[in-house]
Amino acid sequence: MIDTIRGVYELYGFVPITTPAIEYLDVLSGSAGQEAQQSIFRVQTPENEALGLRFDLTVPLARVVAQYNDLPRPFRRYQVSPVWRFDKPDKGRFREFTQFDLDSVGTESEIADTEIIAGMCDSLSALDVGRYLVRFSSRAVLNLLLKYGEIPAEQGVDVFRVLDKLDKVGPEKVALELMNGYKDESGDTIRGVGLTREQVDRIERFLAIKDASRTDILRQIRELFSGVEGAGAQIDVVERISSHLYALGYGDDRVSLDLSIARGLAYYTGPVFEAIVLDAPQFGSVFGGGRYDDLVMRFLGERIPAVGASLGVDRLLAALAYLDKIDKRKATARVLVVNMDPALTEDYLAMTWELRRQNIPTELYLGMAKGPGKQLKYADQYDVPLVLLYGSNEKQQGVVTIKDMTVGREKAKAVGDRKEWLAARPGQTVVPRAELAATVKRLLSEIE
């Protein structure tokens, strides 16, 4: 899965970097809003230094860009690493999980945003996830909503945080939280933002703009915000991204314009986007990101535009497992060499390395079981498809017995009598020793 994603990112020309799991706490704090701040796992050194485990890969990237000013601009990087958030574990939600990011730092061009969205689509297509949808919006357009709704700018972070819950809790609870709050099913009090009914009505008019066509949504939002100062320029940016995507073949069936998308992190400044697997929507967003033009400035004092997205490897893997779309192979070995005669150790080693040098993943059994029966069971437990049986008789005749375990499993289901099954020796082939590698390659190609 990771190799597939890496292949897409490198096709786009992104280069790998690694950042530390632990950062100074003041690097992590204050970068992504109150909710992210509360999710940081804190670490204290023996010298009482305040450190924290990274909660994403974007804040450490911004620190690296600020620290190493000899990096080329734009700096196009990818990174796959674990991150940690103090959260309630749930379906597709973990306290430790792996993110796979791609980012362009040092470019204002909306083509960079287009590339990120296209990269999201191409990664999900390459992983064969089935039906998916990338939804995008813009924090700049949401800022226009604050003007339209006559909502003070300082309340914007709280408003967007609540809007980001729309898919999770529904419009009614979002409206209640935007006003005076409510008690959830567990009895916990969800504090309200304090907006008036009229302000929430304006937000709901904005959220009601939905259409299958990105073009029609842009027309409607222009009409709604026609009296809002500066609206035209921000909507133009979104329209250019949409136009580029149409030109590249990413139609409304794969990329939709959804004005309710806010993304929870506070550092986003422009377009934001997230992806869902349509046949497993209960797992939520599996890929998300946006433009964060001011994040590097926090460390450097210089505004460096940036845009990126992060794929949640664990969450997507959980969704694909639910959809039965992943190869649940238990072992990397495709061949097990049965080790049953100490006098033939050199022969077993020779066969094992011969196959490995032909790029065939091969394991030589090194466990405690001496007889072939338990070693075959070991191969069966790990779903190893081929087993090599080689004893003194085979050595004398210059042959190797290859047992196809996949055929044996199918025959065992069909044949009820054990003696009949043993006599038939299903899936068993005897080949000249010199033809071992060629025969194994052929059998594996037929199996896989």
C-alpha positions in Angstrom: 0.0 0.0 0.0 2.8 2.4 1.0 4.8 1.5 -2.1 1.8 2.2 -4.3 1.3 5.6 -2.8 5.0 6.4 -3.0 4.9 5.5 -6.7 2.2 8.1 -7.3 4.0 10.8 -5.3 7.3 10.2 -7.1 5.5 10.3 -10.4 4.5 13.9 -9.5 8.2 14.7 -8.6 7.9 14.9 -4.8 11.0 13.9 -2.8 11.2 12.1 0.5 12.2 13.6 3.9 12.0 12.5 7.5 11.3 14.6 10.6 11.7 13.7 14.3 8.8 12.1 16.2 9.5 14.5 19.1 9.5 18.3 18.7 9.9 21.1 21.3 6.5 21.7 22.8 6.5 25.3 21.7 6.9 24.2 18.1 3.8 22.1 18.3 1.8 24.4 20.5 -0.2 27.2 19.0 0.1 26.0 15.5 -3.2 24.2 14.8 -5.9 25.5 17.2 -7.3 24.5 20.6 -8.5 21.0 19.6 -5.1 20.0 18.3 -3.4 21.6 21.3 -5.4 19.4 23.6 -4.5 16.3 21.6 -0.7 16.6 22.1 1.1 13.8 24.0 3.6 15.7 26.2 7.1 14.4 27.0 9.5 15.7 29.6 13.2 15.1 29.5 15.4 14.5 32.6 16.5 18.1 32.1 12.9 19.2 32.3 12.7 20.3 28.7 9.1 20.4 27.5 8.7 18.3 24.4 5.7 16.7 22.6 5.0 13.9 20.1 4.0 15.3 16.7 0.3 15.3 16.0 0.8 15.7 12.3 3.6 15.9 9.7 2.9 19.4 8.5 4.0 21.5 11.6 7.4 19.7 11.7 7.7 20.3 7.9 7.1 24.1 8.5 9.8 24.0 11.2 12.3 22.3 8.9 11.6 24.8 6.0 12.2 27.7 8.5 15.3 26.1 9.9 17.0 25.2 6.5 16.8 28.2 4.2 19.0 26.6 1.6 16.2 24.2 0.6 15.0 24.8 -3.0 11.8 26.6 -3.6 9.3 25.3 -4.2 10.2 22.4 -1.9 8.0 19.4 -2.9 8.2 16.7 -0.3 6.5 13.5 0.8 6.8 11.7 4.1 5.3 8.6 5.6 5.6 8.4 9.4 3.6 7.7 12.6 1.9 10.6 14.4 0.1 10.6 17.8 -3.1 12.3 19.1 -4.8 12.0 22.4 -8.2 11.0 21.2 -11.0 8.5 21.8 -10.2 5.4 19.8 -13.1 4.5 17.4 -13.7 2.9 14.0 -10.8 4.2 11.9 -9.6 6.5 14.7 -6.4 5.7 16.5 -4.1 7.4 19.1 -1.1 6.3 17.0 -1.5 6.2 13.3 0.5 6.6 10.1 0.2 9.5 7.8 1.5 9.8 4.2 1.8 13.4 3.2 2.7 15.3 0.0 3.3 19.1 0.1 4.5 22.0 -2.1 6.1 24.7 0.0 7.0 28.1 -1.6 4.4 28.5 -4.4 1.2 30.5 -4.5 0.0 29.1 -7.8 -3.4 27.4 -7.7 -1.9 24.8 -10.0 -0.1 23.5 -6.8 -3.5 23.0 -5.2 -4.8 21.3 -8.3 -1.8 18.9 -8.2 -2.5 18.0 -4.6 -6.2 17.2 -5.4 -5.1 15.2 -8.5 -2.5 13.4 -6.5 -5.2 12.4 -4.0 -7.4 11.0 -6.8 -4.5 9.2 -8.5 -3.4 7.6 -5.2 -6.9 6.3 -4.4 -7.3 5.0 -8.0 -3.9 3.3 -7.8 -5.0 1.6 -4.5 -8.2 0.4 -6.2 -10.4 1.6 -3.3 -13.5 1.5 -5.5 -15.8 4.5 -5.5 -14.3 7.6 -3.8 -15.0 11.3 -3.8 -12.6 14.2 -3.1 -14.5 17.2 -1.7 -13.0 20.6 -1.7 -13.8 24.1 -0.5 -11.8 27.1 0.7 -11.1 28.7 4.1 -11.0 32.0 2.3 -14.6 31.5 1.1 -15.6 30.5 4.6 -14.0 33.8 5.8 -16.4 35.5 3.4 -19.2 33.6 5.2 -18.2 35.3 8.4 -18.7 38.7 6.7 -22.0 37.6 5.1 -23.2 36.3 8.5 -21.9 39.4 10.3 -19.9 37.1 12.6 -16.8 38.6 14.3 -13.6 37.2 12.9 -12.3 36.1 16.3 -15.2 33.6 16.4 -14.2 32.1 13.0 -12.0 29.3 14.4 -14.9 28.1 16.6 -17.4 28.3 13.8 -15.2 26.4 11.4 -14.5 23.8 14.1 -18.2 23.2 14.5 -18.8 23.1 10.8 -16.2 20.4 10.4 -18.4 18.2 12.5 -21.3 18.4 10.0 -20.9 14.9 8.6 -20.3 13.4 12.0 -23.2 14.9 14.0 -25.6 16.3 11.4 -27.0 19.8 10.7 -29.3 20.0 13.8 -26.6 19.5 16.3 -24.3 21.8 14.4 -26.9 24.6 14.6 -27.4 24.0 18.3 -23.6 24.1 19.0 -23.3 27.3 16.9 -25.9 28.9 19.2 -26.2 27.9 22.9 -24.9 24.3 22.8 -26.6 21.0 23.9 -26.2 17.8 25.9 -25.0 14.8 23.9 -26.2 11.2 24.3 -23.7 10.5 27.0 -25.0 13.5 29.0 -21.8 15.6 28.3 -22.5 19.3 27.8 -21.4 20.6 24.3 -20.7 24.3 24.8 -22.2 26.7 22.3 -20.4 29.3 20.2 -23.0 31.9 21.0 -24.3 32.9 17.6 -27.8 34.3 17.1 -30.5 32.5 15.3 -30.2 35.0 12.4 -26.5 34.4 12.1 -27.1 30.6 12.0 -29.8 31.1 9.4 -27.3 32.8 7.1 -24.8 29.9 7.7 -27.6 27.4 6.8 -28.4 29.3 3.6 -24.7 29.0 2.7 -24.6 25.3 3.6 -27.7 24.7 1.5 -25.8 25.4 -1.7 -25.3 21.9 -3.1 -25.2 20.6 -6.6 -23.7 17.8 -8.7 -21.9 20.3 -10.8 -19.0 22.4 -9.5 -19.8 25.1 -12.1 -23.4 25.5 -10.7 -22.2 25.7 -7.1 -19.8 28.5 -8.1 -22.6 30.4 -9.8 -24.8 30.1 -6.7 -22.1 31.2 -4.3 -21.3 34.2 -6.4 -25.0 35.2 -6.2 -25.2 34.7 -2.4 -22.0 36.7 -1.8 -22.6 39.3 -4.4 -22.7 42.1 -1.8 -19.6 40.8 0.2 -16.5 42.8 -0.3 -13.6 40.8 -1.9 -15.8 37.8 -2.6 -15.1 37.8 -6.4 -11.3 37.3 -6.1 -11.5 34.4 -3.6 -14.2 32.6 -5.6 -12.1 33.1 -8.8 -9.3 31.0 -7.1 -11.7 28.1 -6.5 -13.0 28.4 -10.0 -9.5 28.2 -11.5 -8.8 25.1 -9.5 -12.1 23.5 -10.7 -11.4 24.5 -14.3 -7.9 22.9 -14.2 -9.4 19.7 -12.8 -12.0 19.6 -15.5 -9.3 20.1 -18.1 -7.3 17.2 -16.6 -10.2 14.8 -16.6 -11.2 15.0 -12.9 -14.9 15.5 -13.3 -17.7 16.0 -10.8 -17.9 12.2 -10.2 -14.5 12.3 -8.5 -14.1 15.8 -7.3 -17.0 17.8 -5.9 -17.2 21.4 -4.6 -18.6 21.1 -1.1 -18.8 24.4 0.8 -19.3 22.8 4.1 -15.7 21.4 4.2 -13.8 23.3 6.8 -11.1 21.0 8.1 -10.4 21.1 11.8 -6.9 22.5 12.0 -6.6 26.2 12.4 -3.6 26.8 10.2 -5.5 26.4 6.9 -5.8 29.7 4.9 -7.1 28.8 1.5 -8.5 25.8 -0.4 -9.1 22.8 1.7 -9.9 19.3 0.6 -10.8 15.8 1.9 -11.6 12.4 0.5 -14.0 9.7 1.5 -14.5 6.1 0.3 -18.1 6.1 -0.8 -18.7 2.4 0.0 -17.3 2.8 3.5 -18.4 6.4 4.6 -18.4 5.4 8.3 -14.6 5.6 8.3 -14.8 9.3 7.6 -12.1 11.3 5.7 -9.2 9.1 4.6 -7.3 11.9 2.9 -7.3 15.6 3.7 -5.4 18.8 3.6 -5.3 22.3 2.3 -3.3 25.5 1.8 -1.4 26.9 4.9 0.3 30.1 3.7 1.0 31.4 7.2 2.4 28.4 9.1 6.1 28.7 8.2 5.9 32.4 9.1 5.3 31.5 12.7 8.8 30.1 12.8 10.6 32.2 10.2 8.9 35.6 10.3 8.6 35.3 6.5 5.4 34.4 4.7 6.0 31.3 2.6 2.9 29.9 0.8 2.4 26.1 1.1 -0.2 23.5 0.3 -0.5 19.8 1.0 -2.5 16.8 2.0 -2.2 13.8 4.2 -3.5 10.2 3.7 -4.4 8.3 6.8 -2.8 4.9 6.1 -4.4 3.1 9.0 -7.9 4.5 8.5 -7.8 3.7 4.8 -6.5 0.2 5.5 -9.3 -0.3 8.0 -11.9 0.8 5.3 -10.3 -1.5 2.7 -10.3 -4.4 5.1 -14.0 -3.8 5.8 -14.6 -3.8 2.0 -12.5 -7.0 1.6 -10.3 -5.2 -0.8 -6.9 -6.0 0.7 -4.6 -9.0 0.2 -4.6 -10.6 3.7 -1.4 -12.5 3.0 0.2 -13.6 6.3 3.8 -14.1 5.0 6.1 -12.6 2.6 7.6 -15.9 1.7 6.1 -17.6 -1.4 8.1 -20.8 -0.9 9.0 -22.8 2.3 11.9 -25.3 2.1 11.2 -28.2 4.5 14.2 -28.9 6.7 13.9 -32.6 7.6 17.3 -34.2 7.2 20.4 -32.7 8.9 22.6 -34.5 6.4 21.0 -32.4 3.6 21.5 -29.0 5.2 23.8 -27.8 2.5 21.3 -28.8 -0.2 18.5 -26.9 1.6 20.7 -23.9 1.9 21.6 -24.1 -1.8 18.0 -24.4 -2.9 16.9 -21.5 -0.7 19.6 -19.1 -2.0 19.1 -20.2 -5.6 15.4 -19.2 -5.4 16.2 -15.9 -3.5 18.8 -15.0 -6.2 15.9 -15.4 -8.7 13.9 -12.9 -6.7 11.6 -15.5 -5.3 10.8 -14.9 -1.6 11.9 -18.1 0.1 12.1 -19.3 3.7 14.1 -22.2 5.0 12.3 -23.7 8.0 14.4 -23.2 11.2 11.9 -24.2 13.8 11.8 -27.0 16.3 9.6 -29.4 14.3 11.6 -32.2 12.7 9.1 -34.1 10.6 7.6 -32.7 7.4 4.0 -32.9 8.8 4.3 -30.1 11.3 6.4 -28.0 8.9 3.6 -28.3 6.3 1.2 -27.1 9.0 3.5 -24.2 9.6 3.4 -23.3 5.9 -0.4 -23.6 6.0 -0.7 -21.3 9.0 1.1 -18.6 7.1 -0.6 -19.3 3.7 2.8 -20.0 2.0 1.7 -21.3 -1.4 4.6 -23.6 -2.3 6.6 -26.1 -0.2 9.7 -27.9 -1.3 10.2 -31.5 0.0 13.6 -33.0 -0.4 14.9 -36.1 1.3 17.5 -38.8 0.6 15.3 -40.5 -2.1 14.8 -37.2 -4.0 18.6 -36.5 -3.8 19.4 -40.0 -5.1 17.0 -39.5 -8.0 18.1 -35.9 -8.7 14.6 -34.4 -8.2 12.6 -32.1 -5.9 9.0 -32.5 -4.8 7.1 -29.2 -5.0 3.8 -29.2 -3.1 1.2 -26.6 -4.1 -0.5 -25.8 -0.8 -3.3 -23.9 -2.5 -4.5 -26.9 -4.4 -4.2 -29.1 -1.3 -6.5 -26.8 0.6 -9.1 -26.9 -2.1 -8.9 -30.6 -2.5 -9.2 -31.1 1.2 -12.5 -29.3 1.1 -13.8 -31.6 -1.7 -12.4 -35.0 -0.5 -14.0 -36.3 2.7 -11.8 -39.4 3.1 -8.4 -38.7 4.6 -6.8 -41.9 3.0 -8.1 -40.9 -0.4 -6.7 -37.4 0.0 -3.3 -38.8 1.1 -3.1 -41.2 -1.7 -4.0 -38.6 -4.3 -1.3 -36.2 -3.0 -3.1 -33.2 -4.4 -1.0 -30.4 -5.9 2.3 -32.4 -5.7 4.8 -32.1 -8.5 8.2 -33.9 -8.9 10.7 -32.0 -11.1 14.4 -32.4 -11.9 16.6 -30.5 -9.5 18.1 -28.5 -12.3 14.6 -27.2 -13.2 13.6 -26.1 -9.7 13.7 -22.3 -10.1 12.0 -22.3 -13.5 9.2 -24.6 -12.3 8.7 -22.5 -9.1 8.4 -19.3 -11.1 5.8 -20.9 -13.4 3.8 -22.3 -10.6 3.7 -19.0 -8.7 2.6 -17.2 -11.9 -0.3 -19.6 -12.2 -1.3 -19.2 -8.5 -1.0 -15.4 -8.4 
